[in-house]
């Protein structure tokens, strides 16, 4: 039993290290030291595709980050940031379709609104807040 407990984590570590590491490509830059747009490419079944990208403000802060599926559609979590570095919004996609929780924040960092998407449409209960965090509206879709 002890051998199995030791072997299993080692096997997991070996399998995780077999995943291909994405190739980082600077697509455009503000300067030689500061990238503007960085793409990440991965090869699956001899097909190379853009797995994700990061865009930066001129001040070096991250503007957004997200991932793609092999067809080039947004897939997975996407995050946007204000130029001050604070989170602007989060949302998820499934093969180009908005899905799941969407949250948008005021520049100072407090939640502005949140709700859900189902099949690219607003769904369920949405809550909207003022800059102090007080609820100003609730809406059902």
Backbone as CSV, one residue per row, in Angstrom:
resi,resn,N_x,N_y,N_z,CA_x,CA_y,CA_z,C_x,C_y,C_z
1,UNK,0.821,-1.196,0.000,0.000,0.000,0.000,0.864,1.258,0.000
2,UNK,1.946,1.247,0.816,2.827,2.403,0.864,3.444,2.673,-0.507
3,UNK,3.825,1.613,-1.212,4.415,1.794,-2.540,3.427,2.451,-3.489
4,UNK,2.146,2.081,-3.392,1.130,2.675,-4.259,0.966,4.159,-3.953
5,UNK,1.024,4.520,-2.681,0.894,5.923,-2.287,2.069,6.759,-2.786
6,UNK,3.226,6.169,-2.885,4.393,6.880,-3.388,4.375,6.901,-4.918
7,UNK,4.003,5.784,-5.524,4.025,5.659,-6.983,2.998,6.552,-7.667
8,UNK,1.798,6.654,-7.117,0.720,7.408,-7.759,1.075,8.881,-7.956
9,UNK,1.554,9.622,-6.948,1.929,11.024,-7.178,3.061,11.173,-8.199
10,UNK,4.009,10.227,-8.208,5.096,10.291,-9.185,4.546,10.095,-10.590
11,UNK,3.600,9.168,-10.754,2.977,8.940,-12.058,2.232,10.179,-12.527
12,UNK,1.485,10.816,-11.636,0.769,12.043,-11.995,1.732,13.144,-12.429
13,UNK,2.818,13.277,-11.723,3.819,14.286,-12.062,4.423,14.010,-13.435
14,UNK,4.703,12.757,-13.742,5.259,12.389,-15.038,4.266,12.685,-16.158
15,UNK,3.000,12.363,-15.950,1.986,12.615,-16.970,1.798,14.108,-17.203
16,UNK,1.813,14.886,-16.143,1.639,16.332,-16.268,2.803,16.955,-17.029
17,UNK,3.986,16.429,-16.856,5.151,17.000,-17.526,5.196,16.620,-19.004
18,UNK,4.353,15.676,-19.453,4.317,15.263,-20.857,3.488,16.212,-21.719
19,UNK,2.686,17.059,-21.102,1.884,17.995,-21.882,2.807,18.961,-22.597
20,UNK,2.509,19.244,-23.871,3.379,20.173,-24.604,3.286,21.580,-24.027
21,UNK,4.432,22.225,-23.949,4.482,23.593,-23.454,4.188,24.531,-24.622
22,UNK,3.273,25.500,-24.438,2.955,26.419,-25.537,4.164,27.249,-25.955
23,UNK,4.241,27.529,-27.246,5.283,28.395,-27.786,4.816,29.844,-27.650
24,UNK,5.618,30.672,-27.011,5.292,32.082,-26.792,5.823,32.902,-27.970
25,UNK,4.921,33.671,-28.621,5.297,34.494,-29.763,4.826,35.922,-29.520
26,UNK,5.754,36.871,-29.568,5.400,38.285,-29.444,4.923,38.743,-30.819
27,UNK,3.613,39.044,-30.912,3.009,39.432,-32.187,3.242,40.910,-32.492
28,UNK,3.214,41.751,-31.466,3.503,43.183,-31.622,4.050,43.690,-30.298
29,UNK,4.694,44.839,-30.365,5.331,45.352,-29.148,5.275,46.868,-29.086
30,UNK,5.260,47.351,-27.839,5.334,48.793,-27.608,6.773,49.261,-27.794
31,UNK,7.698,48.394,-27.357,9.134,48.648,-27.523,9.819,47.286,-27.490
32,UNK,11.122,47.270,-27.668,11.828,45.984,-27.635,11.754,45.323,-26.262
33,UNK,11.523,46.115,-25.227,11.410,45.568,-23.875,9.964,45.300,-23.457
34,UNK,9.004,45.893,-24.169,7.610,45.819,-23.733,6.711,45.259,-24.840
35,UNK,6.237,44.007,-24.679,5.313,43.470,-25.686,3.942,44.127,-25.601
36,UNK,3.245,44.149,-26.734,1.873,44.641,-26.793,0.907,43.455,-26.866
37,UNK,1.201,42.514,-27.762,0.362,41.333,-27.929,1.243,40.097,-27.975
38,UNK,0.942,39.142,-27.104,1.682,37.886,-27.035,0.705,36.743,-27.282
39,UNK,1.055,35.866,-28.221,0.223,34.700,-28.516,0.942,33.437,-28.068
40,UNK,0.169,32.428,-27.721,0.707,31.148,-27.297,0.181,30.073,-28.243
41,UNK,1.105,29.369,-28.884,0.742,28.348,-29.864,1.077,26.966,-29.323
42,UNK,0.253,26.009,-29.670,0.457,24.636,-29.249,0.179,23.726,-30.438
43,UNK,0.826,22.574,-30.449,0.617,21.608,-31.524,-0.104,20.390,-30.971
44,UNK,-1.218,20.050,-31.606,-1.997,18.874,-31.230,-2.260,18.065,-32.493
45,UNK,-1.868,16.806,-32.479,-2.050,15.927,-33.643,-1.473,16.563,-34.909
46,UNK,-0.267,17.080,-34.802,0.459,17.696,-35.920,-0.203,18.950,-36.478
47,UNK,-1.118,19.554,-35.730,-1.758,20.800,-36.147,-1.415,21.867,-35.111
48,UNK,-0.840,22.975,-35.584,-0.459,24.065,-34.688,-1.585,25.088,-34.664
49,UNK,-1.984,25.500,-33.459,-3.026,26.521,-33.335,-2.731,27.444,-32.164
50,UNK,-3.365,28.636,-32.231,-3.204,29.611,-31.158,-4.045,29.147,-29.974
51,UNK,-3.386,28.842,-28.871,-4.056,28.372,-27.666,-4.526,29.530,-26.801
52,UNK,-3.831,30.651,-26.864,-4.202,31.781,-26.016,-3.443,33.030,-26.395
53,UNK,-3.826,34.122,-25.733,-3.110,35.370,-25.962,-3.212,36.267,-24.746
54,UNK,-2.249,37.166,-24.684,-2.210,38.196,-23.656,-1.955,39.519,-24.362
55,UNK,-2.668,40.542,-23.957,-2.419,41.882,-24.500,-2.058,42.789,-23.331
56,UNK,-1.127,43.707,-23.590,-0.609,44.590,-22.547,-0.833,46.048,-22.906
57,UNK,-1.026,46.849,-21.872,-1.047,48.302,-22.035,0.390,48.785,-22.231
58,UNK,0.527,50.010,-22.695,1.856,50.569,-22.918,2.649,50.669,-21.613
59,UNK,1.936,50.792,-20.479,2.625,50.876,-19.184,3.089,49.514,-18.667
60,UNK,2.852,48.443,-19.446,3.315,47.109,-19.061,2.293,46.277,-18.315
61,UNK,1.189,46.886,-17.921,0.139,46.142,-17.207,-0.659,45.297,-18.203
62,UNK,-1.115,44.161,-17.732,-1.903,43.250,-18.545,-3.263,43.864,-18.866
63,UNK,-3.660,43.863,-20.158,-4.963,44.373,-20.580,-5.989,43.241,-20.598
64,UNK,-5.625,42.099,-21.159,-6.506,40.934,-21.126,-5.724,39.661,-21.369
65,UNK,-6.344,38.556,-21.011,-5.778,37.236,-21.246,-6.922,36.258,-21.481
66,UNK,-6.699,35.315,-22.371,-7.723,34.325,-22.656,-7.192,33.201,-23.517
67,UNK,-8.017,32.170,-23.690,-7.620,30.983,-24.433,-8.591,30.703,-25.573
68,UNK,-8.112,29.911,-26.524,-8.872,29.551,-27.714,-8.948,28.039,-27.862
69,UNK,-9.946,27.599,-28.625,-10.012,26.190,-29.018,-9.261,26.028,-30.347
70,UNK,-9.080,24.802,-30.825,-8.342,24.606,-32.088,-8.970,25.304,-33.296
71,UNK,-10.270,25.615,-33.248,-10.933,26.297,-34.362,-10.746,27.822,-34.303
72,UNK,-10.062,28.317,-33.275,-9.822,29.752,-33.151,-10.923,30.501,-32.422
73,UNK,-11.841,29.770,-31.803,-12.931,30.384,-31.039,-12.500,30.561,-29.586
74,UNK,-12.983,31.622,-28.955,-12.706,31.800,-27.528,-13.231,30.575,-26.779
75,UNK,-12.397,30.085,-25.875,-12.771,28.886,-25.126,-12.071,28.927,-23.773
76,UNK,-12.849,28.884,-22.717,-12.272,28.964,-21.380,-12.464,30.346,-20.787
77,UNK,-11.687,30.634,-19.779,-11.824,31.889,-19.039,-11.090,33.036,-19.733
78,UNK,-11.743,34.195,-19.751,-11.155,35.429,-20.258,-11.231,36.468,-19.156
79,UNK,-10.148,37.212,-19.002,-10.092,38.278,-17.997,-9.571,39.544,-18.635
80,UNK,-10.222,40.665,-18.290,-9.815,41.986,-18.759,-9.449,42.837,-17.547
81,UNK,-8.482,43.744,-17.755,-7.985,44.585,-16.674,-7.973,46.046,-17.098
82,UNK,-8.159,46.931,-16.115,-7.972,48.360,-16.339,-6.477,48.643,-16.429
83,UNK,-6.121,49.800,-16.977,-4.704,50.151,-17.118,-4.007,50.338,-15.769
84,UNK,-4.801,50.468,-14.687,-4.200,50.561,-13.357,-3.904,49.182,-12.760
85,UNK,-4.253,48.117,-13.498,-3.980,46.757,-13.037,-5.160,46.076,-12.359
86,UNK,-6.205,46.844,-12.020,-7.382,46.258,-11.378,-8.197,45.449,-12.383
87,UNK,-8.822,44.410,-11.876,-9.652,43.554,-12.709,-10.853,44.326,-13.234
88,UNK,-11.132,44.209,-14.531,-12.263,44.872,-15.181,-13.412,43.889,-15.313
89,UNK,-13.141,42.703,-15.885,-14.218,41.729,-16.057,-13.670,40.322,-16.201
90,UNK,-14.530,39.362,-15.889,-14.231,37.954,-16.089,-15.426,37.307,-16.768
91,UNK,-15.149,36.345,-17.596,-16.212,35.605,-18.260,-15.645,34.357,-18.896
92,UNK,-16.540,33.440,-19.239,-16.126,32.172,-19.830,-16.816,31.947,-21.163
93,UNK,-16.147,31.174,-21.984,-16.664,30.812,-23.306,-16.539,29.309,-23.502
94,UNK,-17.460,28.770,-24.264,-17.362,27.395,-24.738,-17.456,27.446,-26.248
95,UNK,-16.310,27.284,-26.902,-16.234,27.296,-28.364,-16.912,28.535,-28.957
96,UNK,-16.558,29.710,-28.421,-17.039,30.982,-28.940,-18.362,31.459,-28.375
97,UNK,-18.983,30.680,-27.520,-20.286,31.016,-26.945,-20.105,31.420,-25.478
98,UNK,-20.621,32.618,-25.115,-20.554,33.042,-23.710,-21.361,32.073,-22.859
99,UNK,-20.774,31.678,-21.735,-21.444,30.751,-20.837,-20.958,30.973,-19.408
100,UNK,-21.809,30.701,-18.462,-21.406,30.799,-17.068,-21.451,32.210,-16.521
101,UNK,-20.753,32.403,-15.422,-20.792,33.661,-14.672,-19.988,34.754,-15.377
102,UNK,-20.582,35.932,-15.447,-19.917,37.140,-15.953,-19.886,38.132,-14.801
103,UNK,-18.701,38.690,-14.532,-18.557,39.701,-13.490,-17.809,40.888,-14.072
104,UNK,-18.300,42.085,-13.781,-17.671,43.323,-14.242,-17.459,44.216,-13.025
105,UNK,-16.296,44.868,-12.975,-15.896,45.651,-11.810,-15.708,47.120,-12.168
106,UNK,-15.920,47.985,-11.168,-15.589,49.403,-11.285,-14.069,49.536,-11.288
107,UNK,-13.519,50.634,-11.827,-12.056,50.807,-11.877,-11.373,50.716,-10.512
108,UNK,-12.095,51.076,-9.461,-11.513,51.029,-8.118,-11.518,49.622,-7.522
109,UNK,-12.180,48.664,-8.205,-12.116,47.273,-7.776,-13.398,46.659,-7.249
110,UNK,-14.421,47.465,-6.991,-15.683,46.901,-6.475,-16.525,46.348,-7.622
111,UNK,-17.314,45.347,-7.293,-18.169,44.701,-8.277,-19.192,45.683,-8.834
112,UNK,-19.314,45.734,-10.165,-20.271,46.620,-10.844,-21.552,45.857,-11.187
113,UNK,-21.403,44.659,-11.764,-22.554,43.780,-11.985,-22.084,42.357,-12.185
114,UNK,-23.025,41.434,-11.983,-22.736,40.021,-12.187,-24.003,39.296,-12.604
115,UNK,-23.799,38.265,-13.405,-24.913,37.462,-13.871,-24.392,36.279,-14.663
116,UNK,-25.296,35.542,-15.263,-24.935,34.342,-16.007,-25.277,34.456,-17.483
117,UNK,-24.536,33.706,-18.263,-24.832,33.531,-19.682,-25.115,32.059,-19.934
118,UNK,-26.109,31.809,-20.761,-26.407,30.469,-21.249,-26.557,30.578,-22.758
119,UNK,-25.776,29.810,-23.487,-25.824,29.836,-24.957,-25.740,31.251,-25.523
120,UNK,-24.814,32.052,-25.010,-24.527,33.398,-25.509,-25.600,34.432,-25.156
121,UNK,-26.528,34.081,-24.282,-27.602,34.996,-23.890,-27.586,35.187,-22.375
122,UNK,-27.918,36.414,-21.934,-28.055,36.642,-20.495,-29.137,35.719,-19.963
123,UNK,-28.879,35.151,-18.788,-29.856,34.238,-18.197,-29.837,34.353,-16.682
124,UNK,-30.931,33.973,-16.085,-30.994,33.964,-14.631,-31.040,35.346,-14.022
125,UNK,-30.557,35.431,-12.792,-30.641,36.635,-11.975,-29.361,37.461,-12.118
126,UNK,-29.508,38.723,-12.482,-28.382,39.653,-12.594,-28.519,40.723,-11.524
127,UNK,-27.373,41.130,-10.957,-27.356,42.160,-9.919,-26.390,43.264,-10.338
128,UNK,-26.850,44.511,-10.195,-26.065,45.686,-10.566,-25.805,46.518,-9.308
129,UNK,-24.569,47.026,-9.174,-24.143,47.742,-7.977,-23.642,49.137,-8.334
130,UNK,-23.767,50.072,-7.371,-23.143,51.379,-7.549,-21.681,51.283,-7.115
131,UNK,-20.972,52.401,-7.198,-19.539,52.391,-6.894,-19.223,52.109,-5.428
132,UNK,-20.232,52.254,-4.572,-20.026,51.974,-3.150,-20.359,50.521,-2.794
133,UNK,-20.889,49.767,-3.756,-21.224,48.364,-3.498,-22.682,48.129,-3.155
134,UNK,-23.509,49.165,-3.237,-24.933,49.025,-2.953,-25.667,48.514,-4.199
135,UNK,-26.613,47.619,-3.989,-27.409,47.108,-5.101,-28.289,48.229,-5.635
136,UNK,-28.233,48.486,-6.946,-29.074,49.512,-7.551,-30.148,48.917,-8.468
137,UNK,-29.937,47.663,-8.883,-30.937,47.024,-9.734,-30.725,45.520,-9.727
138,UNK,-31.812,44.803,-9.816,-31.777,43.348,-9.986,-32.714,43.021,-11.132
139,UNK,-32.279,42.117,-11.984,-33.030,41.803,-13.181,-32.975,40.295,-13.446
140,UNK,-34.070,39.745,-13.892,-34.119,38.336,-14.272,-34.255,38.216,-15.777
141,UNK,-33.471,37.308,-16.354,-33.502,37.097,-17.803,-33.983,35.685,-18.099
